[in-house]
Amino acid sequence: MAINPSYPPWVQELHSPPKPKSKIASSIRDPPGFSASFTGKRASLASKTPARKGPTPEETDILKIKKSWEVALAPAKQLPMNAIMMYMSGNSLQIFSIMMVFMLFKNPIQGLLQTNAVFTRYESPKTKSKMWVVKAVYVLMNLVALGLGIWKVNGMGLLPTTRSDWLAWETQREPLERAVFTF
C-alpha cells in the first residue's frame, strides 16, 4: 500500500510497517508494561490462550449476595459523614441547616419506600431466602439515619419535647386560696 507523500510524516509512519530493530536496539529489553504489536510468534501465542469461561450459577448467586450486602451497608457508610455535617451546621435555624436536615430525612425515607425495588436485581430463586436478612439490615441502617435526623431536629429545638411546647392545650390551674394584701 503506497502512502501519498503529501501526508504528514506521522501518518506515513502510522501506515508503514515498523523498521527492523538494529543489533543494539534488539539487545535492549522492552520496558515494563510495553506491548509490542501482535506479529510473528506473539500473535500465535495470543491465539492459543483459551477463552475465559463464564461464571457458574452458584458463583453468580454468591456475587449477587455480596453485592446486595454492599448496597445494604451503604447507608451505614454515610452515617459518619452525615453526623459530622449535622454537628458542623449548628443548631440555629438557617437555610443551610434546614436543607441539610431535609436531605437527612429525605434519603432514608426514600430508601425505606424503595427497599424491594433496590434489591430486585439481586434476587433469584436461590438467593431469595437469604435476602430477607440483607433487607432487614438495609431497613435498620435507614432507621439509624432517620434517628440521626431526629437527633438534629431535637437539637435545633423543633421537636415539642418540653412542657412549654404544649401550653396551648394546658388548662389554667384554679388556686385553692387567694391572698389579698390590704394596707
Steps between C-alpha positions, in 0.01 A plus 500: 500500500659822388455805715463836336816705572288810562376348830674612818787278623304361792230366265764341280661335804162382622419318176846362428636188674754557777866491406691193618694548822872554475742275691538754779126560531417128499731440798301748713195356672161660460393713798246355745145543383598538134303282263645465153268460205369147454726358232680174455510267797323743736189487284508122498534496882202730536288278279590192707381644833168346598193718531382571854196298595196672646411479869287213620153570641631435853776757453249746361274453804794552736592820315140619519492446877831686543378792290170514688694520829694794358174672414353421843797648685521814283279708736729406790799633309327836467424532872838638616501760222143604578569515873800729448303719262213529747738586781678763293181665377404611851162513670377833371222525246668597176433398143818290486420294809134464402592368155749256652237370741255468210750287308572298813132407518435470126767241414414239769127536435558446129717200582233351724230545238713346225646208696355229278581688181864540604549126551303361205816488286665267751211263564488159341321183609812383687583834666144592601529323835818693590375840387269563797801542730661741256177698470462511879852644536422755227181608680685516833774720356241736351323516836830591667539780243148618586596492867792730419254737335270493804801572724585802286143632496485463878828687532359781288204524737240402242366195684235570763665319790458748783191598694515855371447372145151381596373808688219558252333178614555546874219626719560769751523373857239615748664615821378354827552832683549861410706746691391864492726769641332796658669808644 
